[in-house]
Amino acid sequence: MILAAHQKIVVGVDGSAGSIGAALWAAALAERVDSPLLIAAAVQQPVIYMGEPAYVVPREV
């Protein structure tokens, strides 16, 4: 593999075993070729369902 001098190595992770393995491989490659490593993380957005709108009751009440 031929990389330009200090070309960035980019890897994405989402917490899965496969992505952790990819991050370890990318880190080893970045170290071997003396390149910066950029790790992009992804998280699943929580889904929130509300049946009724939320109301704020004034303190005086």
PDB file of N, CA, C and O in Angstrom, chain B, residues numbered from 101:
ATOM      1  N   MET B 101       0.842  -1.172   0.000  1.00  0.00           N
ATOM      2  CA  MET B 101       0.000   0.000   0.000  1.00  0.00           C
ATOM      3  C   MET B 101       0.888   1.236   0.000  1.00  0.00           C
ATOM      4  O   MET B 101       1.840   1.332   0.774  1.00  0.00           O
ATOM      5  N   ILE B 102       0.569   2.161  -0.863  1.00  0.00           N
ATOM      6  CA  ILE B 102       1.342   3.398  -0.961  1.00  0.00           C
ATOM      7  C   ILE B 102       0.452   4.557  -0.523  1.00  0.00           C
ATOM      8  O   ILE B 102      -0.628   4.765  -1.076  1.00  0.00           O
ATOM      9  N   LEU B 103       0.912   5.308   0.471  1.00  0.00           N
ATOM     10  CA  LEU B 103       0.196   6.481   0.948  1.00  0.00           C
ATOM     11  C   LEU B 103       1.082   7.696   0.791  1.00  0.00           C
ATOM     12  O   LEU B 103       2.296   7.627   0.983  1.00  0.00           O
ATOM     13  N   ALA B 104       0.458   8.820   0.436  1.00  0.00           N
ATOM     14  CA  ALA B 104       1.201  10.070   0.393  1.00  0.00           C
ATOM     15  C   ALA B 104       1.670  10.405   1.802  1.00  0.00           C
ATOM     16  O   ALA B 104       1.090   9.947   2.786  1.00  0.00           O
ATOM     17  N   ALA B 105       2.711  11.195   1.886  1.00  0.00           N
ATOM     18  CA  ALA B 105       3.273  11.547   3.186  1.00  0.00           C
ATOM     19  C   ALA B 105       2.203  12.153   4.086  1.00  0.00           C
ATOM     20  O   ALA B 105       1.586  13.163   3.746  1.00  0.00           O
ATOM     21  N   HIS B 106       1.996  11.533   5.219  1.00  0.00           N
ATOM     22  CA  HIS B 106       1.076  11.991   6.253  1.00  0.00           C
ATOM     23  C   HIS B 106      -0.375  12.105   5.774  1.00  0.00           C
ATOM     24  O   HIS B 106      -1.127  12.949   6.262  1.00  0.00           O
ATOM     25  N   GLN B 107      -0.760  11.262   4.828  1.00  0.00           N
ATOM     26  CA  GLN B 107      -2.158  11.213   4.405  1.00  0.00           C
ATOM     27  C   GLN B 107      -2.981  10.678   5.571  1.00  0.00           C
ATOM     28  O   GLN B 107      -2.563   9.727   6.231  1.00  0.00           O
ATOM     29  N   LYS B 108      -4.142  11.271   5.837  1.00  0.00           N
ATOM     30  CA  LYS B 108      -4.964  10.860   6.975  1.00  0.00           C
ATOM     31  C   LYS B 108      -5.563   9.479   6.740  1.00  0.00           C
ATOM     32  O   LYS B 108      -5.970   9.139   5.629  1.00  0.00           O
ATOM     33  N   ILE B 109      -5.607   8.697   7.807  1.00  0.00           N
ATOM     34  CA  ILE B 109      -6.322   7.428   7.822  1.00  0.00           C
ATOM     35  C   ILE B 109      -7.636   7.711   8.542  1.00  0.00           C
ATOM     36  O   ILE B 109      -7.627   8.216   9.664  1.00  0.00           O
ATOM     37  N   VAL B 110      -8.764   7.394   7.912  1.00  0.00           N
ATOM     38  CA  VAL B 110     -10.083   7.668   8.488  1.00  0.00           C
ATOM     39  C   VAL B 110     -10.816   6.348   8.684  1.00  0.00           C
ATOM     40  O   VAL B 110     -10.850   5.508   7.784  1.00  0.00           O
ATOM     41  N   VAL B 111     -11.405   6.170   9.872  1.00  0.00           N
ATOM     42  CA  VAL B 111     -12.183   4.970  10.163  1.00  0.00           C
ATOM     43  C   VAL B 111     -13.427   5.385  10.947  1.00  0.00           C
ATOM     44  O   VAL B 111     -13.376   6.297  11.773  1.00  0.00           O
ATOM     45  N   GLY B 112     -14.533   4.709  10.682  1.00  0.00           N
ATOM     46  CA  GLY B 112     -15.766   4.982  11.405  1.00  0.00           C
ATOM     47  C   GLY B 112     -16.077   3.860  12.379  1.00  0.00           C
ATOM     48  O   GLY B 112     -15.860   2.688  12.069  1.00  0.00           O
ATOM     49  N   VAL B 113     -16.579   4.205  13.544  1.00  0.00           N
ATOM     50  CA  VAL B 113     -16.929   3.207  14.551  1.00  0.00           C
ATOM     51  C   VAL B 113     -18.352   3.449  15.041  1.00  0.00           C
ATOM     52  O   VAL B 113     -18.820   4.584  15.132  1.00  0.00           O
ATOM     53  N   ASP B 114     -19.027   2.335  15.356  1.00  0.00           N
ATOM     54  CA  ASP B 114     -20.384   2.444  15.891  1.00  0.00           C
ATOM     55  C   ASP B 114     -20.578   1.560  17.121  1.00  0.00           C
ATOM     56  O   ASP B 114     -21.705   1.356  17.572  1.00  0.00           O
ATOM     57  N   GLY B 115     -19.491   1.043  17.655  1.00  0.00           N
ATOM     58  CA  GLY B 115     -19.576   0.209  18.843  1.00  0.00           C
ATOM     59  C   GLY B 115     -19.665  -1.275  18.553  1.00  0.00           C
ATOM     60  O   GLY B 115     -19.543  -2.089  19.468  1.00  0.00           O
ATOM     61  N   SER B 116     -19.876  -1.647  17.292  1.00  0.00           N
ATOM     62  CA  SER B 116     -19.958  -3.065  16.954  1.00  0.00           C
ATOM     63  C   SER B 116     -18.568  -3.690  16.955  1.00  0.00           C
ATOM     64  O   SER B 116     -17.558  -2.992  16.860  1.00  0.00           O
ATOM     65  N   ALA B 117     -18.531  -5.008  17.062  1.00  0.00           N
ATOM     66  CA  ALA B 117     -17.244  -5.717  17.080  1.00  0.00           C
ATOM     67  C   ALA B 117     -16.477  -5.473  15.786  1.00  0.00           C
ATOM     68  O   ALA B 117     -15.258  -5.304  15.808  1.00  0.00           O
ATOM     69  N   GLY B 118     -17.180  -5.453  14.668  1.00  0.00           N
ATOM     70  CA  GLY B 118     -16.523  -5.214  13.384  1.00  0.00           C
ATOM     71  C   GLY B 118     -15.885  -3.845  13.293  1.00  0.00           C
ATOM     72  O   GLY B 118     -14.785  -3.701  12.757  1.00  0.00           O
ATOM     73  N   SER B 119     -16.569  -2.836  13.814  1.00  0.00           N
ATOM     74  CA  SER B 119     -16.014  -1.487  13.736  1.00  0.00           C
ATOM     75  C   SER B 119     -14.841  -1.311  14.697  1.00  0.00           C
ATOM     76  O   SER B 119     -13.923  -0.540  14.416  1.00  0.00           O
ATOM     77  N   ILE B 120     -14.862  -2.014  15.825  1.00  0.00           N
ATOM     78  CA  ILE B 120     -13.725  -1.957  16.752  1.00  0.00           C
ATOM     79  C   ILE B 120     -12.508  -2.594  16.084  1.00  0.00           C
ATOM     80  O   ILE B 120     -11.395  -2.077  16.184  1.00  0.00           O
ATOM     81  N   GLY B 121     -12.726  -3.711  15.405  1.00  0.00           N
ATOM     82  CA  GLY B 121     -11.635  -4.352  14.662  1.00  0.00           C
ATOM     83  C   GLY B 121     -11.088  -3.441  13.579  1.00  0.00           C
ATOM     84  O   GLY B 121      -9.877  -3.375  13.371  1.00  0.00           O
ATOM     85  N   ALA B 122     -11.978  -2.735  12.886  1.00  0.00           N
ATOM     86  CA  ALA B 122     -11.541  -1.796  11.847  1.00  0.00           C
ATOM     87  C   ALA B 122     -10.725  -0.661  12.449  1.00  0.00           C
ATOM     88  O   ALA B 122      -9.732  -0.231  11.861  1.00  0.00           O
ATOM     89  N   ALA B 123     -11.135  -0.171  13.617  1.00  0.00           N
ATOM     90  CA  ALA B 123     -10.405   0.913  14.282  1.00  0.00           C
ATOM     91  C   ALA B 123      -9.016   0.449  14.706  1.00  0.00           C
ATOM     92  O   ALA B 123      -8.045   1.196  14.577  1.00  0.00           O
ATOM     93  N   LEU B 124      -8.916  -0.767  15.206  1.00  0.00           N
ATOM     94  CA  LEU B 124      -7.600  -1.301  15.597  1.00  0.00           C
ATOM     95  C   LEU B 124      -6.695  -1.467  14.381  1.00  0.00           C
ATOM     96  O   LEU B 124      -5.508  -1.146  14.434  1.00  0.00           O
ATOM     97  N   TRP B 125      -7.262  -1.971  13.283  1.00  0.00           N
ATOM     98  CA  TRP B 125      -6.486  -2.125  12.049  1.00  0.00           C
ATOM     99  C   TRP B 125      -6.017  -0.760  11.548  1.00  0.00           C
ATOM    100  O   TRP B 125      -4.856  -0.603  11.171  1.00  0.00           O
ATOM    101  N   ALA B 126      -6.920   0.235  11.542  1.00  0.00           N
ATOM    102  CA  ALA B 126      -6.572   1.574  11.071  1.00  0.00           C
ATOM    103  C   ALA B 126      -5.507   2.213  11.957  1.00  0.00           C
ATOM    104  O   ALA B 126      -4.618   2.904  11.459  1.00  0.00           O
ATOM    105  N   ALA B 127      -5.592   1.985  13.271  1.00  0.00           N
ATOM    106  CA  ALA B 127      -4.590   2.541  14.190  1.00  0.00           C
ATOM    107  C   ALA B 127      -3.221   1.928  13.927  1.00  0.00           C
ATOM    108  O   ALA B 127      -2.207   2.627  13.933  1.00  0.00           O
ATOM    109  N   ALA B 128      -3.198   0.625  13.697  1.00  0.00           N
ATOM    110  CA  ALA B 128      -1.914  -0.038  13.409  1.00  0.00           C
ATOM    111  C   ALA B 128      -1.330   0.479  12.100  1.00  0.00           C
ATOM    112  O   ALA B 128      -0.125   0.715  12.004  1.00  0.00           O
ATOM    113  N   LEU B 129      -2.182   0.653  11.095  1.00  0.00           N
ATOM    114  CA  LEU B 129      -1.704   1.170   9.808  1.00  0.00           C
ATOM    115  C   LEU B 129      -1.189   2.593   9.952  1.00  0.00           C
ATOM    116  O   LEU B 129      -0.125   2.925   9.431  1.00  0.00           O
ATOM    117  N   ALA B 130      -1.939   3.434  10.655  1.00  0.00           N
ATOM    118  CA  ALA B 130      -1.518   4.829  10.845  1.00  0.00           C
ATOM    119  C   ALA B 130      -0.179   4.903  11.555  1.00  0.00           C
ATOM    120  O   ALA B 130       0.668   5.729  11.213  1.00  0.00           O
ATOM    121  N   GLU B 131       0.013   4.043  12.538  1.00  0.00           N
ATOM    122  CA  GLU B 131       1.297   4.035  13.244  1.00  0.00           C
ATOM    123  C   GLU B 131       2.422   3.554  12.325  1.00  0.00           C
ATOM    124  O   GLU B 131       3.518   4.113  12.320  1.00  0.00           O
ATOM    125  N   ARG B 132       2.132   2.515  11.554  1.00  0.00           N
ATOM    126  CA  ARG B 132       3.162   1.940  10.677  1.00  0.00           C
ATOM    127  C   ARG B 132       3.619   2.921   9.603  1.00  0.00           C
ATOM    128  O   ARG B 132       4.806   2.971   9.281  1.00  0.00           O
ATOM    129  N   VAL B 133       2.687   3.709   9.040  1.00  0.00           N
ATOM    130  CA  VAL B 133       3.055   4.629   7.967  1.00  0.00           C
ATOM    131  C   VAL B 133       3.206   6.067   8.457  1.00  0.00           C
ATOM    132  O   VAL B 133       3.364   6.988   7.656  1.00  0.00           O
ATOM    133  N   ASP B 134       3.155   6.256   9.787  1.00  0.00           N
ATOM    134  CA  ASP B 134       3.337   7.570  10.406  1.00  0.00           C
ATOM    135  C   ASP B 134       2.354   8.605   9.843  1.00  0.00           C
ATOM    136  O   ASP B 134       2.746   9.690   9.414  1.00  0.00           O
ATOM    137  N   SER B 135       1.070   8.238   9.858  1.00  0.00           N
ATOM    138  CA  SER B 135       0.015   9.118   9.368  1.00  0.00           C
ATOM    139  C   SER B 135      -0.967   9.422  10.497  1.00  0.00           C
ATOM    140  O   SER B 135      -1.122   8.622  11.421  1.00  0.00           O
ATOM    141  N   PRO B 136      -1.629  10.576  10.423  1.00  0.00           N
ATOM    142  CA  PRO B 136      -2.640  10.891  11.433  1.00  0.00           C
ATOM    143  C   PRO B 136      -3.849   9.965  11.286  1.00  0.00           C
ATOM    144  O   PRO B 136      -4.185   9.531  10.184  1.00  0.00           O
ATOM    145  N   LEU B 137      -4.488   9.673  12.404  1.00  0.00           N
ATOM    146  CA  LEU B 137      -5.673   8.818  12.425  1.00  0.00           C
ATOM    147  C   LEU B 137      -6.874   9.649  12.848  1.00  0.00           C
ATOM    148  O   LEU B 137      -6.833  10.337  13.868  1.00  0.00           O
ATOM    149  N   LEU B 138      -7.943   9.583  12.061  1.00  0.00           N
ATOM    150  CA  LEU B 138      -9.191  10.261  12.380  1.00  0.00           C
ATOM    151  C   LEU B 138     -10.249   9.190  12.594  1.00  0.00           C
ATOM    152  O   LEU B 138     -10.528   8.393  11.698  1.00  0.00           O
ATOM    153  N   ILE B 139     -10.841   9.175  13.797  1.00  0.00           N
ATOM    154  CA  ILE B 139     -11.882   8.204  14.126  1.00  0.00           C
ATOM    155  C   ILE B 139     -13.209   8.943  14.203  1.00  0.00           C
ATOM    156  O   ILE B 139     -13.369   9.873  14.994  1.00  0.00           O
ATOM    157  N   ALA B 140     -14.158   8.520  13.374  1.00  0.00           N
ATOM    158  CA  ALA B 140     -15.502   9.102  13.379  1.00  0.00           C
ATOM    159  C   ALA B 140     -16.423   8.132  14.102  1.00  0.00           C
ATOM    160  O   ALA B 140     -16.509   6.960  13.735  1.00  0.00           O
ATOM    161  N   ALA B 141     -17.107   8.617  15.123  1.00  0.00           N
ATOM    162  CA  ALA B 141     -18.003   7.762  15.906  1.00  0.00           C
ATOM    163  C   ALA B 141     -19.448   8.050  15.541  1.00  0.00           C
ATOM    164  O   ALA B 141     -19.816   9.190  15.259  1.00  0.00           O
ATOM    165  N   ALA B 142     -20.253   7.015  15.551  1.00  0.00           N
ATOM    166  CA  ALA B 142     -21.680   7.146  15.272  1.00  0.00           C
ATOM    167  C   ALA B 142     -22.455   6.527  16.418  1.00  0.00           C
ATOM    168  O   ALA B 142     -22.091   5.469  16.931  1.00  0.00           O
ATOM    169  N   VAL B 143     -23.511   7.185  16.809  1.00  0.00           N
ATOM    170  CA  VAL B 143     -24.404   6.640  17.837  1.00  0.00           C
ATOM    171  C   VAL B 143     -25.819   6.670  17.291  1.00  0.00           C
ATOM    172  O   VAL B 143     -26.172   7.547  16.502  1.00  0.00           O
ATOM    173  N   GLN B 144     -26.616   5.720  17.711  1.00  0.00           N
ATOM    174  CA  GLN B 144     -28.000   5.685  17.294  1.00  0.00           C
ATOM    175  C   GLN B 144     -28.779   6.704  18.088  1.00  0.00           C
ATOM    176  O   GLN B 144     -28.687   6.749  19.315  1.00  0.00           O
ATOM    177  N   GLN B 145     -29.547   7.524  17.392  1.00  0.00           N
ATOM    178  CA  GLN B 145     -30.343   8.546  18.062  1.00  0.00           C
ATOM    179  C   GLN B 145     -31.493   7.875  18.792  1.00  0.00           C
ATOM    180  O   GLN B 145     -32.234   7.093  18.195  1.00  0.00           O
ATOM    181  N   PRO B 146     -31.651   8.171  20.081  1.00  0.00           N
ATOM    182  CA  PRO B 146     -32.767   7.558  20.805  1.00  0.00           C
ATOM    183  C   PRO B 146     -34.105   8.063  20.269  1.00  0.00           C
ATOM    184  O   PRO B 146     -34.248   9.228  19.898  1.00  0.00           O
ATOM    185  N   VAL B 147     -35.048   7.182  20.241  1.00  0.00           N
ATOM    186  CA  VAL B 147     -36.381   7.547  19.784  1.00  0.00           C
ATOM    187  C   VAL B 147     -37.269   7.731  21.007  1.00  0.00           C
ATOM    188  O   VAL B 147     -37.366   6.842  21.852  1.00  0.00           O
ATOM    189  N   ILE B 148     -37.905   8.871  21.094  1.00  0.00           N
ATOM    190  CA  ILE B 148     -38.752   9.183  22.236  1.00  0.00           C
ATOM    191  C   ILE B 148     -40.173   9.412  21.727  1.00  0.00           C
ATOM    192  O   ILE B 148     -40.393  10.219  20.824  1.00  0.00           O
ATOM    193  N   TYR B 149     -41.104   8.720  22.293  1.00  0.00           N
ATOM    194  CA  TYR B 149     -42.510   8.898  21.939  1.00  0.00           C
ATOM    195  C   TYR B 149     -43.242   9.525  23.116  1.00  0.00           C
ATOM    196  O   TYR B 149     -43.125   9.067  24.253  1.00  0.00           O
ATOM    197  N   MET B 150     -43.988  10.564  22.833  1.00  0.00           N
ATOM    198  CA  MET B 150     -44.798  11.199  23.867  1.00  0.00           C
ATOM    199  C   MET B 150     -46.240  11.202  23.386  1.00  0.00           C
ATOM    200  O   MET B 150     -46.542  11.717  22.310  1.00  0.00           O
ATOM    201  N   GLY B 151     -47.113  10.634  24.175  1.00  0.00           N
ATOM    202  CA  GLY B 151     -48.510  10.599  23.801  1.00  0.00           C
ATOM    203  C   GLY B 151     -49.196  11.939  23.970  1.00  0.00           C
ATOM    204  O   GLY B 151     -50.031  12.310  23.145  1.00  0.00           O
ATOM    205  N   GLU B 152     -48.874  12.655  24.991  1.00  0.00           N
ATOM    206  CA  GLU B 152     -49.484  13.944  25.293  1.00  0.00           C
ATOM    207  C   GLU B 152     -48.398  15.013  25.346  1.00  0.00           C
ATOM    208  O   GLU B 152     -47.262  14.722  25.722  1.00  0.00           O
ATOM    209  N   PRO B 153     -48.732  16.237  24.976  1.00  0.00           N
ATOM    210  CA  PRO B 153     -47.725  17.301  25.090  1.00  0.00           C
ATOM    211  C   PRO B 153     -47.386  17.560  26.554  1.00  0.00           C
ATOM    212  O   PRO B 153     -48.223  17.365  27.435  1.00  0.00           O
ATOM    213  N   ALA B 154     -46.184  17.990  26.803  1.00  0.00           N
ATOM    214  CA  ALA B 154     -45.747  18.308  28.165  1.00  0.00           C
ATOM    215  C   ALA B 154     -46.207  19.723  28.522  1.00  0.00           C
ATOM    216  O   ALA B 154     -46.105  20.643  27.710  1.00  0.00           O
ATOM    217  N   TYR B 155     -46.705  19.882  29.725  1.00  0.00           N
ATOM    218  CA  TYR B 155     -47.163  21.188  30.195  1.00  0.00           C
ATOM    219  C   TYR B 155     -46.325  21.626  31.379  1.00  0.00           C
ATOM    220  O   TYR B 155     -45.897  20.808  32.193  1.00  0.00           O
ATOM    221  N   VAL B 156     -46.096  22.928  31.464  1.00  0.00           N
ATOM    222  CA  VAL B 156     -45.401  23.500  32.604  1.00  0.00           C
ATOM    223  C   VAL B 156     -46.436  24.188  33.476  1.00  0.00           C
ATOM    224  O   VAL B 156     -47.163  25.068  33.014  1.00  0.00           O
ATOM    225  N   VAL B 157     -46.499  23.790  34.719  1.00  0.00           N
ATOM    226  CA  VAL B 157     -47.457  24.387  35.642  1.00  0.00           C
ATOM    227  C   VAL B 157     -46.743  25.500  36.410  1.00  0.00           C
ATOM    228  O   VAL B 157     -45.705  25.262  37.028  1.00  0.00           O
ATOM    229  N   PRO B 158     -47.300  26.718  36.372  1.00  0.00           N
ATOM    230  CA  PRO B 158     -46.663  27.821  37.100  1.00  0.00           C
ATOM    231  C   PRO B 158     -46.566  27.518  38.591  1.00  0.00           C
ATOM    232  O   PRO B 158     -47.414  26.816  39.143  1.00  0.00           O
ATOM    233  N   ARG B 159     -45.540  28.044  39.238  1.00  0.00           N
ATOM    234  CA  ARG B 159     -45.298  27.802  40.649  1.00  0.00           C
ATOM    235  C   ARG B 159     -46.477  28.263  41.507  1.00  0.00           C
ATOM    236  O   ARG B 159     -46.776  27.637  42.524  1.00  0.00           O
ATOM    237  N   GLU B 160     -47.152  29.351  41.112  1.00  0.00           N
ATOM    238  CA  GLU B 160     -48.269  29.879  41.901  1.00  0.00           C
ATOM    239  C   GLU B 160     -49.410  28.874  42.007  1.00  0.00           C
ATOM    240  O   GLU B 160     -50.134  28.878  43.003  1.00  0.00           O
ATOM    241  N   VAL B 161     -49.584  28.040  41.036  1.00  0.00           N
ATOM    242  CA  VAL B 161     -50.670  27.076  41.032  1.00  0.00           C
ATOM    243  C   VAL B 161     -50.320  25.983  42.004  1.00  0.00           C
ATOM    244  O   VAL B 161     -51.094  25.041  42.178  1.00  0.00           O
TER     245      VAL B 161
END
